[in-house]
Amino acid sequence: MKTAATPRVSRESAFPLIWVVPLIAVAIGIWMGIRELRERGPLITIDFADGSGVEAGKTVLEYKGISAGTVQTVELKQGLEGVTVHLRLKKDASALAKTGSRFWIVHPEIGFSGVHALDTLVTGVRIGVIPGDGPVEKHFRGLDKTPAPDVLDEGRAFILRADRLGSLTTGAPVFYRELKVGSVESSRLSDDSTSVLIRIHIDAPYPDLVRTNTRFWNAGGFSFKMSLFGAQLKDTSLESLVSGGISFATPDAAPLAPAADAGTRFDLASDADKEWLKWVPKIPIKSTDSLIDGGNKAGLLPSVIKQP
Protein backbone atom coordinates (compact mmCIF):
# COMPACT_ATOMS: atom_id res chain seq x y z
CA MET A 1 0.00 0.00 0.00
CA LYS A 2 1.43 3.34 -1.07
CA THR A 3 1.69 6.24 1.32
CA ALA A 4 -0.04 9.50 0.18
CA ALA A 5 2.37 12.26 -0.83
CA THR A 6 2.89 15.00 1.70
CA PRO A 7 1.17 18.20 0.45
CA ARG A 8 3.43 21.23 -0.17
CA VAL A 9 2.36 24.41 1.56
CA SER A 10 3.12 27.70 -0.26
CA ARG A 11 2.85 31.08 1.42
CA GLU A 12 1.02 33.47 -0.98
CA SER A 13 1.23 37.20 -0.37
CA ALA A 14 -1.50 38.40 1.96
CA PHE A 15 -2.09 41.46 -0.32
CA PRO A 16 -2.73 40.74 -4.03
CA LEU A 17 -0.34 42.67 -6.26
CA ILE A 18 -3.20 43.38 -8.66
CA TRP A 19 -4.43 46.12 -6.29
CA VAL A 20 -1.15 48.05 -6.29
CA VAL A 21 -1.81 49.99 -9.50
CA PRO A 22 -5.37 51.08 -8.56
CA LEU A 23 -4.20 52.17 -5.11
CA ILE A 24 -1.38 54.23 -6.61
CA ALA A 25 -3.91 55.88 -8.93
CA VAL A 26 -6.19 56.64 -5.99
CA ALA A 27 -3.29 58.12 -4.02
CA ILE A 28 -2.30 60.33 -6.95
CA GLY A 29 -5.92 61.43 -7.32
CA ILE A 30 -6.16 62.33 -3.62
CA TRP A 31 -2.86 64.23 -3.81
CA MET A 32 -4.02 66.18 -6.87
CA GLY A 33 -7.35 66.93 -5.18
CA ILE A 34 -5.61 68.26 -2.06
CA ARG A 35 -3.30 70.38 -4.21
CA GLU A 36 -6.30 71.71 -6.13
CA LEU A 37 -8.05 72.65 -2.89
CA ARG A 38 -4.93 74.36 -1.58
CA GLU A 39 -4.52 76.38 -4.80
CA ARG A 40 -8.22 77.13 -5.23
CA GLY A 41 -9.30 80.74 -4.91
CA PRO A 42 -12.79 82.24 -4.56
CA LEU A 43 -15.65 81.56 -6.98
CA ILE A 44 -16.97 84.74 -8.60
CA THR A 45 -19.85 85.43 -10.97
CA ILE A 46 -19.76 87.85 -13.91
CA ASP A 47 -22.83 88.97 -15.85
CA PHE A 48 -22.34 89.62 -19.56
CA ALA A 49 -24.83 90.82 -22.16
CA ASP A 50 -23.39 88.26 -24.59
CA GLY A 51 -21.27 85.22 -23.81
CA SER A 52 -20.19 84.36 -27.36
CA GLY A 53 -17.21 81.99 -27.33
CA VAL A 54 -17.10 81.41 -23.56
CA GLU A 55 -16.87 77.69 -22.69
CA ALA A 56 -16.96 75.99 -19.30
CA GLY A 57 -13.67 74.34 -18.37
CA LYS A 58 -11.84 75.94 -21.30
CA THR A 59 -12.11 79.73 -21.21
CA VAL A 60 -9.56 81.26 -18.85
CA LEU A 61 -9.23 84.57 -17.07
CA GLU A 62 -5.92 86.16 -18.05
CA TYR A 63 -4.05 88.84 -16.14
CA LYS A 64 -0.60 90.12 -17.13
CA GLY A 65 -0.25 87.31 -19.65
CA ILE A 66 -0.89 84.35 -17.30
CA SER A 67 -3.94 82.34 -16.34
CA ALA A 68 -5.62 83.65 -13.18
CA GLY A 69 -8.71 81.44 -13.22
CA THR A 70 -11.00 79.20 -15.27
CA VAL A 71 -14.67 79.37 -16.17
CA GLN A 72 -16.62 76.67 -14.32
CA THR A 73 -20.11 77.09 -15.77
CA VAL A 74 -22.01 79.39 -18.12
CA GLU A 75 -25.77 79.84 -17.85
CA LEU A 76 -28.52 82.12 -19.13
CA LYS A 77 -29.81 84.72 -16.71
CA GLN A 78 -33.42 84.75 -15.64
CA GLY A 79 -35.44 86.58 -18.24
CA LEU A 80 -32.89 85.68 -20.95
CA GLU A 81 -31.39 89.18 -20.86
CA GLY A 82 -27.80 87.94 -20.69
CA VAL A 83 -25.50 85.23 -19.38
CA THR A 84 -23.86 84.57 -16.04
CA VAL A 85 -20.32 83.19 -15.96
CA HIS A 86 -19.14 81.35 -12.84
CA LEU A 87 -15.37 81.65 -12.67
CA ARG A 88 -12.97 80.04 -10.19
CA LEU A 89 -9.97 82.22 -9.40
CA LYS A 90 -6.59 80.80 -8.51
CA LYS A 91 -5.48 81.37 -4.92
CA ASP A 92 -2.69 83.76 -5.89
CA ALA A 93 -5.23 85.78 -7.94
CA SER A 94 -7.76 86.19 -5.12
CA ALA A 95 -7.01 89.92 -5.01
CA LEU A 96 -8.88 90.28 -8.33
CA ALA A 97 -12.16 89.66 -6.48
CA LYS A 98 -12.50 93.27 -5.32
CA THR A 99 -14.97 96.05 -5.94
CA GLY A 100 -13.94 98.08 -8.95
CA SER A 101 -12.46 95.18 -10.94
CA ARG A 102 -13.47 95.29 -14.60
CA PHE A 103 -13.96 92.14 -16.67
CA TRP A 104 -14.53 91.78 -20.41
CA ILE A 105 -14.43 89.06 -23.07
CA VAL A 106 -11.37 89.35 -25.31
CA HIS A 107 -12.22 88.98 -28.99
CA PRO A 108 -9.86 89.48 -31.97
CA GLU A 109 -9.72 93.08 -33.20
CA ILE A 110 -8.28 94.33 -36.47
CA GLY A 111 -8.09 98.04 -37.18
CA PHE A 112 -5.81 100.94 -38.03
CA SER A 113 -4.70 101.11 -34.40
CA GLY A 114 -3.25 97.60 -34.76
CA VAL A 115 -4.11 93.93 -34.52
CA HIS A 116 -5.15 92.68 -31.09
CA ALA A 117 -5.90 89.23 -29.64
CA LEU A 118 -5.56 87.52 -33.00
CA ASP A 119 -4.51 84.34 -31.16
CA THR A 120 -8.08 83.91 -29.89
CA LEU A 121 -9.04 82.77 -33.39
CA VAL A 122 -7.14 79.56 -32.58
CA THR A 123 -7.25 79.28 -28.78
CA GLY A 124 -10.75 80.63 -28.27
CA VAL A 125 -11.80 83.75 -26.42
CA ARG A 126 -10.49 84.63 -22.97
CA ILE A 127 -11.58 87.00 -20.25
CA GLY A 128 -9.52 90.08 -19.44
CA VAL A 129 -9.48 92.00 -16.19
CA ILE A 130 -8.32 95.29 -14.70
CA PRO A 131 -8.15 94.88 -10.90
CA GLY A 132 -10.03 97.16 -8.53
CA ASP A 133 -8.95 98.39 -5.13
CA GLY A 134 -12.18 98.21 -3.13
CA PRO A 135 -13.45 95.65 -0.61
CA VAL A 136 -13.92 91.97 -1.44
CA GLU A 137 -16.65 91.36 -4.02
CA LYS A 138 -18.02 88.16 -5.59
CA HIS A 139 -20.48 89.46 -8.20
CA PHE A 140 -19.55 91.69 -11.14
CA ARG A 141 -21.09 93.27 -14.23
CA GLY A 142 -18.93 92.55 -17.26
CA LEU A 143 -18.06 95.22 -19.85
CA ASP A 144 -19.52 95.02 -23.33
CA LYS A 145 -16.17 95.85 -24.99
CA THR A 146 -12.49 96.19 -24.24
CA PRO A 147 -11.94 99.29 -22.08
CA ALA A 148 -9.62 102.07 -23.10
CA PRO A 149 -6.10 101.63 -21.70
CA ASP A 150 -5.28 103.48 -18.51
CA VAL A 151 -3.58 106.77 -19.27
CA LEU A 152 -0.43 107.29 -17.22
CA ASP A 153 0.94 110.53 -18.68
CA GLU A 154 0.32 114.11 -17.53
CA GLY A 155 -2.39 114.86 -20.08
CA ARG A 156 -5.92 116.08 -19.44
CA ALA A 157 -9.40 114.69 -20.12
CA PHE A 158 -12.40 116.66 -21.42
CA ILE A 159 -16.06 115.90 -22.13
CA LEU A 160 -17.69 116.60 -25.49
CA ARG A 161 -21.44 116.71 -26.04
CA ALA A 162 -22.84 115.67 -29.43
CA ASP A 163 -26.28 115.00 -30.89
CA ARG A 164 -25.12 111.57 -32.07
CA LEU A 165 -21.97 109.43 -31.85
CA GLY A 166 -21.52 108.91 -35.58
CA SER A 167 -18.42 106.91 -36.53
CA LEU A 168 -16.49 107.72 -33.34
CA THR A 169 -15.16 104.69 -31.49
CA THR A 170 -12.94 104.11 -28.48
CA GLY A 171 -9.37 104.96 -29.46
CA ALA A 172 -10.39 107.31 -32.29
CA PRO A 173 -7.76 110.05 -32.78
CA VAL A 174 -8.04 113.68 -31.70
CA PHE A 175 -6.20 116.11 -34.00
CA TYR A 176 -4.82 119.62 -33.70
CA ARG A 177 -3.65 121.09 -37.02
CA GLU A 178 -3.82 117.50 -38.40
CA LEU A 179 -1.37 116.27 -35.72
CA LYS A 180 -2.65 113.53 -33.42
CA VAL A 181 -2.59 114.88 -29.85
CA GLY A 182 -5.04 112.59 -28.08
CA SER A 183 -7.76 109.98 -28.43
CA VAL A 184 -11.33 109.08 -27.48
CA GLU A 185 -11.52 107.21 -24.18
CA SER A 186 -15.21 106.34 -23.88
CA SER A 187 -18.74 107.43 -24.72
CA ARG A 188 -22.21 107.16 -23.22
CA LEU A 189 -25.67 108.68 -23.31
CA SER A 190 -26.32 111.75 -21.21
CA ASP A 191 -28.41 111.30 -18.07
CA ASP A 192 -31.54 112.55 -19.87
CA SER A 193 -30.74 110.53 -23.04
CA THR A 194 -30.95 113.63 -25.25
CA SER A 195 -27.28 113.63 -26.30
CA VAL A 196 -24.07 111.64 -26.34
CA LEU A 197 -21.19 112.41 -23.97
CA ILE A 198 -17.72 111.62 -25.31
CA ARG A 199 -14.66 111.57 -23.05
CA ILE A 200 -11.40 112.46 -24.78
CA HIS A 201 -7.85 112.57 -23.47
CA ILE A 202 -5.29 115.08 -24.70
CA ASP A 203 -1.78 113.70 -24.23
CA ALA A 204 1.14 115.59 -22.72
CA PRO A 205 2.56 118.04 -23.69
CA TYR A 206 -0.55 119.27 -25.53
CA PRO A 207 -3.41 119.78 -22.99
CA ASP A 208 -2.85 123.55 -22.84
CA LEU A 209 -3.89 123.75 -26.49
CA VAL A 210 -7.45 123.38 -25.20
CA ARG A 211 -8.68 126.76 -23.94
CA THR A 212 -12.04 127.72 -22.47
CA ASN A 213 -13.20 129.01 -25.90
CA THR A 214 -11.85 126.08 -28.00
CA ARG A 215 -14.13 124.65 -30.69
CA PHE A 216 -14.37 120.90 -31.44
CA TRP A 217 -15.83 119.21 -34.52
CA ASN A 218 -16.25 115.71 -35.93
CA ALA A 219 -13.44 115.14 -38.43
CA GLY A 220 -14.21 111.51 -39.23
CA GLY A 221 -16.30 109.76 -41.81
CA PHE A 222 -16.93 110.67 -45.43
CA SER A 223 -18.66 113.90 -46.40
CA PHE A 224 -19.41 115.22 -49.89
CA LYS A 225 -21.37 118.44 -50.30
CA MET A 226 -22.74 119.89 -53.52
CA SER A 227 -23.78 123.53 -53.91
CA LEU A 228 -24.15 126.23 -56.56
CA PHE A 229 -20.51 127.14 -56.02
CA GLY A 230 -19.21 123.59 -56.62
CA ALA A 231 -18.52 120.39 -54.74
CA GLN A 232 -16.74 120.08 -51.41
CA LEU A 233 -15.10 116.91 -50.07
CA LYS A 234 -14.17 116.68 -46.41
CA ASP A 235 -10.41 116.30 -46.07
CA THR A 236 -9.79 113.47 -43.58
CA SER A 237 -7.18 110.82 -42.81
CA LEU A 238 -7.70 107.15 -43.61
CA GLU A 239 -7.64 106.31 -39.89
CA SER A 240 -10.38 108.81 -39.00
CA LEU A 241 -12.35 107.70 -42.06
CA VAL A 242 -12.69 104.23 -40.52
CA SER A 243 -12.68 104.76 -36.74
CA GLY A 244 -13.81 108.39 -36.65
CA GLY A 245 -11.87 111.39 -35.46
CA ILE A 246 -12.14 114.75 -33.72
CA SER A 247 -10.37 118.02 -34.47
CA PHE A 248 -10.25 121.25 -32.51
CA ALA A 249 -9.09 124.84 -32.89
CA THR A 250 -8.69 127.84 -30.59
CA PRO A 251 -9.41 131.50 -31.46
CA ASP A 252 -6.32 133.62 -31.96
CA ALA A 253 -7.87 136.83 -30.65
CA ALA A 254 -5.98 138.57 -27.85
CA PRO A 255 -5.91 138.09 -24.99
CA LEU A 256 -5.59 134.32 -25.15
CA ALA A 257 -8.33 132.54 -23.16
CA PRO A 258 -7.19 130.56 -20.10
CA ALA A 259 -6.42 126.86 -20.40
CA ALA A 260 -9.43 124.61 -19.81
CA ASP A 261 -9.51 122.55 -16.62
CA ALA A 262 -9.82 118.77 -16.71
CA GLY A 263 -13.44 117.71 -17.11
CA THR A 264 -14.52 120.89 -18.90
CA ARG A 265 -17.44 120.27 -21.26
CA PHE A 266 -17.60 121.42 -24.87
CA ASP A 267 -20.09 121.02 -27.71
CA LEU A 268 -18.98 118.84 -30.62
CA ALA A 269 -19.99 120.32 -33.97
CA SER A 270 -20.69 118.09 -36.97
CA ASP A 271 -18.42 120.24 -39.21
CA ALA A 272 -15.91 123.04 -38.80
CA ASP A 273 -16.70 126.63 -39.70
CA LYS A 274 -14.32 128.10 -42.27
CA GLU A 275 -13.31 130.71 -39.69
CA TRP A 276 -12.12 128.03 -37.26
CA LEU A 277 -9.67 126.66 -39.82
CA LYS A 278 -8.00 130.09 -40.09
CA TRP A 279 -7.24 130.43 -36.36
CA VAL A 280 -3.51 130.35 -35.60
CA PRO A 281 -3.06 131.20 -31.92
CA LYS A 282 0.36 131.23 -30.31
CA ILE A 283 0.02 128.78 -27.42
CA PRO A 284 3.21 127.81 -25.55
CA ILE A 285 3.63 124.10 -24.86
CA LYS A 286 6.34 122.06 -23.19
CA SER A 287 9.43 121.67 -25.33
CA THR A 288 9.68 118.54 -27.48
CA ASP A 289 13.26 119.25 -28.58
CA SER A 290 14.49 116.13 -26.78
CA LEU A 291 12.22 114.01 -28.94
CA ILE A 292 13.42 115.72 -32.11
CA ASP A 293 17.07 115.49 -31.07
CA GLY A 294 16.62 111.81 -30.24
CA GLY A 295 15.10 111.23 -33.65
CA ASN A 296 18.02 112.98 -35.33
CA LYS A 297 20.57 110.89 -33.45
CA ALA A 298 18.79 107.76 -34.61
CA GLY A 299 18.75 109.03 -38.18
CA LEU A 300 14.95 109.10 -38.25
CA LEU A 301 14.45 112.80 -38.93
CA PRO A 302 16.10 115.19 -41.37
CA SER A 303 18.55 117.65 -39.92
CA VAL A 304 17.13 121.02 -38.90
CA ILE A 305 18.83 124.14 -40.21
CA LYS A 306 18.61 126.92 -37.62
CA GLN A 307 18.30 130.40 -39.01
CA PRO A 308 20.39 133.10 -37.29
Legacy VTK file of the C-alpha trace (Angstrom):
# vtk DataFile Version 3.0
C-alpha trace
ASCII
DATASET POLYDATA
POINTS 308 float
0.000 0.000 0.000
1.433 3.344 -1.072
1.691 6.235 1.325
-0.035 9.503 0.184
2.373 12.262 -0.827
2.885 15.001 1.700
1.169 18.197 0.449
3.430 21.228 -0.167
2.357 24.413 1.564
3.117 27.703 -0.261
2.854 31.083 1.424
1.025 33.466 -0.980
1.229 37.203 -0.370
-1.496 38.403 1.959
-2.093 41.463 -0.320
-2.732 40.736 -4.028
-0.345 42.674 -6.257
-3.200 43.377 -8.660
-4.426 46.116 -6.291
-1.149 48.046 -6.292
-1.814 49.990 -9.504
-5.371 51.081 -8.565
-4.201 52.170 -5.107
-1.381 54.234 -6.612
-3.906 55.878 -8.933
-6.194 56.645 -5.993
-3.290 58.123 -4.022
-2.301 60.325 -6.947
-5.921 61.435 -7.323
-6.157 62.326 -3.622
-2.863 64.230 -3.806
-4.018 66.179 -6.866
-7.347 66.926 -5.180
-5.612 68.259 -2.063
-3.296 70.383 -4.209
-6.298 71.714 -6.134
-8.054 72.647 -2.893
-4.932 74.364 -1.584
-4.520 76.382 -4.801
-8.216 77.134 -5.234
-9.305 80.736 -4.912
-12.793 82.235 -4.565
-15.646 81.563 -6.979
-16.971 84.741 -8.603
-19.855 85.425 -10.973
-19.758 87.852 -13.912
-22.828 88.973 -15.848
-22.338 89.621 -19.562
-24.835 90.820 -22.156
-23.393 88.262 -24.595
-21.265 85.224 -23.806
-20.188 84.355 -27.356
-17.207 81.995 -27.334
-17.101 81.411 -23.555
-16.873 77.691 -22.686
-16.959 75.987 -19.302
-13.671 74.337 -18.370
-11.843 75.945 -21.300
-12.110 79.730 -21.212
-9.561 81.265 -18.849
-9.229 84.572 -17.069
-5.921 86.156 -18.048
-4.045 88.841 -16.142
-0.604 90.119 -17.127
-0.250 87.310 -19.649
-0.888 84.349 -17.302
-3.940 82.339 -16.336
-5.621 83.646 -13.183
-8.712 81.438 -13.218
-10.996 79.198 -15.265
-14.674 79.366 -16.174
-16.624 76.670 -14.322
-20.108 77.087 -15.767
-22.012 79.388 -18.122
-25.769 79.842 -17.855
-28.517 82.117 -19.127
-29.815 84.716 -16.712
-33.422 84.746 -15.642
-35.440 86.585 -18.241
-32.893 85.676 -20.949
-31.390 89.176 -20.859
-27.803 87.938 -20.690
-25.499 85.226 -19.382
-23.857 84.566 -16.043
-20.319 83.190 -15.956
-19.136 81.354 -12.843
-15.372 81.646 -12.667
-12.973 80.035 -10.189
-9.970 82.217 -9.400
-6.588 80.795 -8.506
-5.478 81.365 -4.924
-2.695 83.760 -5.890
-5.229 85.775 -7.941
-7.758 86.189 -5.120
-7.014 89.918 -5.013
-8.882 90.284 -8.330
-12.161 89.664 -6.480
-12.498 93.268 -5.318
-14.968 96.050 -5.938
-13.935 98.081 -8.953
-12.460 95.178 -10.936
-13.474 95.292 -14.600
-13.964 92.139 -16.668
-14.527 91.780 -20.408
-14.432 89.061 -23.070
-11.372 89.354 -25.312
-12.218 88.982 -28.995
-9.865 89.479 -31.973
-9.725 93.081 -33.195
-8.280 94.326 -36.474
-8.088 98.040 -37.179
-5.814 100.942 -38.033
-4.698 101.112 -34.401
-3.253 97.598 -34.762
-4.114 93.926 -34.518
-5.153 92.683 -31.093
-5.904 89.235 -29.645
-5.561 87.516 -33.005
-4.507 84.336 -31.159
-8.085 83.910 -29.887
-9.045 82.770 -33.389
-7.138 79.560 -32.578
-7.249 79.285 -28.775
-10.749 80.631 -28.275
-11.801 83.751 -26.415
-10.487 84.628 -22.972
-11.585 86.999 -20.246
-9.519 90.077 -19.441
-9.477 91.997 -16.192
-8.322 95.289 -14.702
-8.152 94.881 -10.900
-10.028 97.156 -8.534
-8.945 98.390 -5.127
-12.176 98.206 -3.133
-13.449 95.655 -0.606
-13.923 91.972 -1.441
-16.650 91.356 -4.019
-18.022 88.162 -5.592
-20.481 89.464 -8.204
-19.546 91.686 -11.143
-21.091 93.271 -14.228
-18.927 92.554 -17.265
-18.063 95.215 -19.847
-19.519 95.015 -23.334
-16.175 95.851 -24.990
-12.490 96.193 -24.242
-11.945 99.285 -22.076
-9.624 102.071 -23.100
-6.105 101.627 -21.698
-5.283 103.484 -18.507
-3.582 106.775 -19.273
-0.430 107.293 -17.223
0.942 110.530 -18.680
0.324 114.106 -17.526
-2.389 114.859 -20.080
-5.918 116.076 -19.436
-9.397 114.691 -20.115
-12.401 116.658 -21.420
-16.056 115.901 -22.131
-17.692 116.603 -25.494
-21.439 116.711 -26.042
-22.840 115.667 -29.432
-26.278 115.000 -30.890
-25.120 111.570 -32.071
-21.974 109.429 -31.847
-21.515 108.910 -35.581
-18.422 106.915 -36.531
-16.492 107.725 -33.341
-15.157 104.689 -31.493
-12.939 104.114 -28.478
-9.374 104.957 -29.458
-10.394 107.305 -32.291
-7.764 110.045 -32.781
-8.039 113.679 -31.705
-6.201 116.111 -34.002
-4.819 119.620 -33.703
-3.651 121.090 -37.019
-3.823 117.500 -38.403
-1.373 116.266 -35.725
-2.650 113.530 -33.419
-2.585 114.878 -29.852
-5.043 112.589 -28.080
-7.759 109.980 -28.428
-11.327 109.084 -27.484
-11.516 107.207 -24.185
-15.210 106.337 -23.875
-18.739 107.429 -24.724
-22.210 107.157 -23.219
-25.674 108.676 -23.313
-26.316 111.752 -21.207
-28.412 111.305 -18.069
-31.540 112.554 -19.868
-30.742 110.529 -23.043
-30.946 113.630 -25.248
-27.285 113.635 -26.299
-24.069 111.639 -26.339
-21.194 112.406 -23.969
-17.721 111.625 -25.307
-14.664 111.573 -23.047
-11.403 112.461 -24.783
-7.846 112.570 -23.471
-5.286 115.079 -24.704
-1.777 113.698 -24.230
1.144 115.589 -22.722
2.558 118.040 -23.688
-0.552 119.267 -25.535
-3.410 119.777 -22.985
-2.852 123.550 -22.838
-3.886 123.752 -26.494
-7.448 123.377 -25.205
-8.677 126.756 -23.935
-12.040 127.716 -22.472
-13.197 129.012 -25.905
-11.849 126.083 -28.002
-14.127 124.645 -30.691
-14.368 120.904 -31.444
-15.828 119.211 -34.517
-16.247 115.711 -35.932
-13.436 115.139 -38.428
-14.211 111.507 -39.230
-16.303 109.759 -41.810
-16.928 110.672 -45.429
-18.655 113.904 -46.397
-19.413 115.221 -49.888
-21.375 118.441 -50.302
-22.740 119.890 -53.522
-23.783 123.532 -53.912
-24.149 126.227 -56.556
-20.511 127.137 -56.019
-19.205 123.595 -56.620
-18.522 120.393 -54.743
-16.740 120.083 -51.409
-15.101 116.913 -50.067
-14.172 116.681 -46.407
-10.409 116.296 -46.071
-9.785 113.475 -43.583
-7.180 110.824 -42.810
-7.697 107.153 -43.606
-7.637 106.312 -39.886
-10.376 108.813 -39.004
-12.351 107.704 -42.059
-12.695 104.230 -40.523
-12.676 104.763 -36.738
-13.813 108.390 -36.652
-11.872 111.392 -35.464
-12.142 114.750 -33.721
-10.366 118.022 -34.474
-10.249 121.250 -32.513
-9.088 124.843 -32.889
-8.693 127.841 -30.589
-9.406 131.502 -31.458
-6.320 133.624 -31.959
-7.874 136.831 -30.651
-5.978 138.573 -27.855
-5.909 138.088 -24.985
-5.594 134.318 -25.148
-8.325 132.537 -23.163
-7.191 130.557 -20.099
-6.422 126.860 -20.405
-9.433 124.612 -19.811
-9.510 122.550 -16.622
-9.817 118.767 -16.711
-13.436 117.706 -17.107
-14.522 120.891 -18.896
-17.442 120.267 -21.262
-17.598 121.416 -24.868
-20.088 121.023 -27.711
-18.980 118.840 -30.623
-19.994 120.322 -33.974
-20.685 118.090 -36.974
-18.416 120.236 -39.206
-15.906 123.036 -38.804
-16.700 126.629 -39.699
-14.317 128.099 -42.266
-13.311 130.710 -39.687
-12.117 128.031 -37.257
-9.671 126.663 -39.822
-8.003 130.085 -40.088
-7.244 130.431 -36.363
-3.506 130.353 -35.604
-3.064 131.204 -31.924
0.360 131.228 -30.308
0.022 128.778 -27.419
3.212 127.815 -25.547
3.632 124.099 -24.861
6.343 122.063 -23.194
9.431 121.666 -25.335
9.677 118.542 -27.483
13.261 119.253 -28.577
14.486 116.130 -26.777
12.222 114.007 -28.939
13.421 115.721 -32.112
17.068 115.486 -31.071
16.618 111.807 -30.239
15.098 111.230 -33.648
18.017 112.981 -35.326
20.571 110.888 -33.447
18.795 107.761 -34.612
18.753 109.035 -38.175
14.949 109.101 -38.248
14.446 112.802 -38.932
16.102 115.193 -41.373
18.547 117.648 -39.920
17.126 121.016 -38.900
18.831 124.142 -40.211
18.606 126.917 -37.618
18.305 130.403 -39.009
20.394 133.095 -37.287
LINES 1 309
308 0 1 2 3 4 5 6 7 8 9 10 11 12 13 14 15 16 17 18 19 20 21 22 23 24 25 26 27 28 29 30 31 32 33 34 35 36 37 38 39 40 41 42 43 44 45 46 47 48 49 50 51 52 53 54 55 56 57 58 59 60 61 62 63 64 65 66 67 68 69 70 71 72 73 74 75 76 77 78 79 80 81 82 83 84 85 86 87 88 89 90 91 92 93 94 95 96 97 98 99 100 101 102 103 104 105 106 107 108 109 110 111 112 113 114 115 116 117 118 119 120 121 122 123 124 125 126 127 128 129 130 131 132 133 134 135 136 137 138 139 140 141 142 143 144 145 146 147 148 149 150 151 152 153 154 155 156 157 158 159 160 161 162 163 164 165 166 167 168 169 170 171 172 173 174 175 176 177 178 179 180 181 182 183 184 185 186 187 188 189 190 191 192 193 194 195 196 197 198 199 200 201 202 203 204 205 206 207 208 209 210 211 212 213 214 215 216 217 218 219 220 221 222 223 224 225 226 227 228 229 230 231 232 233 234 235 236 237 238 239 240 241 242 243 244 245 246 247 248 249 250 251 252 253 254 255 256 257 258 259 260 261 262 263 264 265 266 267 268 269 270 271 272 273 274 275 276 277 278 279 280 281 282 283 284 285 286 287 288 289 290 291 292 293 294 295 296 297 298 299 300 301 302 303 304 305 306 307
